[in-house]
Every structure is written in structure tokens, then in C-alpha cells.
């Protein structure tokens, strides 16, 4: 109980940026959900409807995905080659186990780093 209380206190302590970090994580998660939803919807669009959309607009760019080694991330990563072929965007995957991923995320967020695009 003590460790959980300390963790909850840390997550809410404004002087440590906990509230701001939680908000940033929430926003990043929302953006990732939207991005993946748009991508999934784009794959479902017929070729006639997709003809006017420039899927290669960002060809040559790269996106870094901070992935948890869980079934959901693994299912998304089965489509990595399709995503890269379809968009021309290189998908860099930074995969970790749950605890290590959380530590990596805290480090990236505290540093205000742009190393991770999607989580």
C-alpha cells in the first residue's frame, strides 16, 4: 500500500510535473489512437475513394513507435510492412516490456524529447 500511495503522490505532485506528464501521456495516447484509426480506416477505403488522397505525401519521413510487448502492439506490428509500403513512411519500433516501457516513457516525457511519435 505504501508504494502505491507514493506512486499516486508522485503522479499528482505538480512540482515534479506529474499532472503535466499524465496530461501529455493522455494526449499522446489519444493521438496514437486517432492515427491508428485513420490508418485502419484508410486501408478499408476503396481504391476509387483513395485515388484523390496522397498516401505518399510523407514518403521518406520516419515515425517512432514506443511499443509495449503485449498482444495489441504485436497485432499492430504485423501490419508494419504494409504501412511502410502504402505510405512510404519508415516505422521505427522501440519495444519494451511493460515496466521498462513506462520508465522509458517517463524519461522521454521529462526530457520534453521528440524521440517518440506514437505510443
HELIX and SHEET records of a PDB file:
HELIX    1   1 UNK A    2  UNK A   12  1                                  11    
HELIX    2   2 UNK A   14  UNK A   16  5                                   3    
HELIX    3   3 UNK A   18  UNK A   44  1                                  27    
HELIX    4   4 UNK A   47  UNK A   50  1                                   4    
HELIX    5   5 UNK A   71  UNK A   77  1                                   7    
HELIX    6   6 UNK A   80  UNK A   87  1                                   8    
HELIX    7   7 UNK A   98  UNK A  110  1                                  13    
SHEET    1   A 2 UNK A  62  UNK A  68  0                                        
SHEET    2   A 2 UNK A  90  UNK A  96  1                                        
END                                                                             
